[in-house]
């Protein structure tokens, strides 16, 4: 089978480079207009609306959690022999607040990158952007009330022990109020993280079901979907890893770790199902087109009794090109990730 001539390869390469540079110019032009998008200035949640820098909020909340756990540790273990359990709540608070800010920044960047590839009106796209970036203040206030009610129910209604087994709330009203405040704050952060993960996954799933621009040979425009889904699945992973790292493997309720692991996997792939289906559909259409062109070559070959060498070379070249295109298309990912095995 003969190969494509050098001149044809040069022309094909020139066309590819021209298309690539055109695509880069269009993306650069799009990025110059990113400042007009409103979602970059939207607040993430109630803590993001405070008139102080967000890093200061993170530092204060983490310090409050660490101070309360230190207070518990002094009550039960003044020698500080078992510090591990006291680190769980401060580390969780630091992780939650940091993750929420990282998720917001990643969502803003992904929304800017995905806008040319999602074929919906600006109004519809902005609704998805609002659901991805910002939380409802009413729901967050409701979660704060739920957290307070839960803490009061456990510590006053059930007289439950504290995390360090210090024997329930301290006798001092001021100390008891500090403990209740800290546990309420941390419970609220956990509830907000769960709410954010659900809201984010639902918004991403809706956006993934909208008409997308899919290129089966180059899916780089859809990679922000994969990054957002991966970030959205991290909270559940952290809820498993942080206690295991600080406290060790669970002696009981190992099934809970398995259940949370399965939920983490589903939370990664379910929001991307719409993207996966559209990629599969585009690949099926390309495969069908290649099949029909190869079939036409076969029929042309069988229909002619005598074939000249030039005609055979043309058929061989077309067959080689179509076969290579089919191979490249089949190797392209089925999910919006860089790995070709995805």
Secondary structure, 3 states (H helix, E strand, C coil): CCCCCHHHHHHHHHHHHHHHHHHHHHHHHHHHCHHHCHHHHCCCCCHHHCCCCHHHHHHHHHHHHHHHHHHHHHHHCCCCCCCHHHHHHHHHHHHHHHHHHHHHHHHHHHHHHHHHHECCCHHHHHHHHHHHHCCCHHHHHHHHHHHHHHHHHHHHHCCCCCCCCCCCCCCCHHHHHHHHHHHHHHHHHHHHHHHHHHHHHHHHHHHHCCCECCCCCCCHHHHHHHHHHHHHHHHHHHHHHHHHHHHCCCCCCHHHHHHHHHHHHHHHHHHHHHHHHHHHHHHHHHHHHHHHHHHHHHHHHHHCCCCCHHHHHHHHHHHHHHHHHHHHHHHCCCCCCCCCCC
